[in-house]
Amino acid sequence: MDDQTTTPYERVLARRHAEGWTFLLEAARDPRTTGAVAPSGKALARALTDPVRARAPRPLAVLEAGAGTGAVTRALIPRLAPGSRLDVVDANPRFAARLRHLVRTHPRLAGSPEQVRVHQSLVEDLDTGRRYDVIVSGLPLTNFTPRQAETVMDRYLELLHPGGTLTYFAYLGTRHARALFATRAEARRHRAVEEVMAGYQRRYATGCRTVRTNLPPARVWQLRRPARSLPAPRTGPAPAEAGR
Ligand SMILES: C[S@@+](CC[C@H](N)C(=O)[O-])C[C@H]1O[C@@H](n2cnc3c(N)ncnc32)[C@H](O)[C@@H]1O
């Protein structure tokens, strides 16, 4: 589409349309890693990026893992205080190329493109030599093996500064959908990952809310790395859901 002859609204619509198709194609190519058939909606992106807004105007080191076509990246960029740094990582090279284009052309980054860096890598293998105040994760953790989910969560905790915050989401109702259509082994794997995640929630969660307007609705968790050393696992119920 010719940028000179279209309105900004038409350009946004065209971009969303193109992103929708890219996402669908990647989901068809590799459903387990892509983990969704459409990018996150605005309400979900806002909920995931809340800790960055809450800490403004302090300059922050922020990591976004599993950025896809950049739905959450676009919510993050305007929230970055001057002096902040954002590392964006995605395993998929086609998504990484889109994210680089987003960063190159984003008007808020015109004077400081080095504020945002895109990395094409598994987040487990990412080593920027930096620790983060906030990590925003879009990874489809419930598609992983329990071991992989644990590896990623432990890496997030390592990458956070003491007192730093991790947000991530899980779609609602996936266990019931899997119970209907999945093999027994797949349903068992899903339950085991949920147990792994519940362990991290019991130890580190500071809040969780449901975003019903997303398609599909999603639950957003906020975890905090303790200010001192990481405590040993403890049992008991996860904190009650807040701010539904
Ligand atoms: C559910 S999509 C979320 C995309 C985007 N954050 C959003 O909300 O629209 C998950 C993304 O995580 C990426 N991904 C999956 N496993 C990954 C890993 N181990 N390391 C980095 N990225 C990963 C996929 O390529 C995909 O882009």
The ligand as an SDF file (V2000), in Angstrom:
LIG
                    3D

 27 29  0  0  0  0  0  0  0  0999 V2000
    2.0070  -16.6450   21.9110 C   0  0  0  0  0  0  0  0  0  0  0  0
    3.2210  -15.8770   20.8840 S   0  0  0  0  0  0  0  0  0  0  0  0
    3.2210  -14.2740   21.6460 C   0  0  0  0  0  0  0  0  0  0  0  0
    3.6180  -13.1730   20.7080 C   0  0  0  0  0  0  0  0  0  0  0  0
    3.4480  -11.7500   21.2450 C   0  0  0  0  0  0  0  0  0  0  0  0
    4.1500  -11.5470   22.5010 N   0  0  0  0  0  0  0  0  0  0  0  0
    1.9950  -11.3990   21.4460 C   0  0  0  0  0  0  0  0  0  0  0  0
    1.5650  -11.3370   22.6220 O   0  0  0  0  0  0  0  0  0  0  0  0
    1.2910  -11.2070   20.4570 O   0  0  0  0  0  0  0  0  0  0  0  0
    4.7190  -16.6650   21.4680 C   0  0  0  0  0  0  0  0  0  0  0  0
    6.0060  -16.2010   20.8440 C   0  0  0  0  0  0  0  0  0  0  0  0
    7.0860  -16.8070   21.5550 O   0  0  0  0  0  0  0  0  0  0  0  0
    8.1170  -17.2000   20.6440 C   0  0  0  0  0  0  0  0  0  0  0  0
    8.8810  -18.2690   21.3140 N   0  0  0  0  0  0  0  0  0  0  0  0
    8.4670  -19.5170   21.6370 C   0  0  0  0  0  0  0  0  0  0  0  0
    9.4170  -20.1730   22.3230 N   0  0  0  0  0  0  0  0  0  0  0  0
   10.4510  -19.3070   22.4800 C   0  0  0  0  0  0  0  0  0  0  0  0
   11.7280  -19.3870   23.1550 C   0  0  0  0  0  0  0  0  0  0  0  0
   12.1020  -20.4960   23.8040 N   0  0  0  0  0  0  0  0  0  0  0  0
   12.5310  -18.3050   23.1310 N   0  0  0  0  0  0  0  0  0  0  0  0
   12.1620  -17.1680   22.4660 C   0  0  0  0  0  0  0  0  0  0  0  0
   10.9620  -17.0360   21.8180 N   0  0  0  0  0  0  0  0  0  0  0  0
   10.1210  -18.0820   21.8330 C   0  0  0  0  0  0  0  0  0  0  0  0
    7.3540  -17.6290   19.3980 C   0  0  0  0  0  0  0  0  0  0  0  0
    8.1760  -17.5670   18.2430 O   0  0  0  0  0  0  0  0  0  0  0  0
    6.2100  -16.6070   19.3870 C   0  0  0  0  0  0  0  0  0  0  0  0
    6.5810  -15.4610   18.6730 O   0  0  0  0  0  0  0  0  0  0  0  0
  1  2  1  0
  2  3  1  0
  2 10  1  0
  3  4  1  0
  4  5  1  0
  5  6  1  0
  5  7  1  0
  7  8  2  0
  7  9  1  0
 10 11  1  0
 11 12  1  0
 11 26  1  0
 12 13  1  0
 13 14  1  0
 13 24  1  0
 14 15  1  0
 14 23  1  0
 15 16  2  0
 16 17  1  0
 17 18  1  0
 17 23  2  0
 18 19  1  0
 18 20  2  0
 20 21  1  0
 21 22  2  0
 22 23  1  0
 24 25  1  0
 24 26  1  0
 26 27  1  0
M  CHG  2   2   1   9  -1
M  END
$$$$
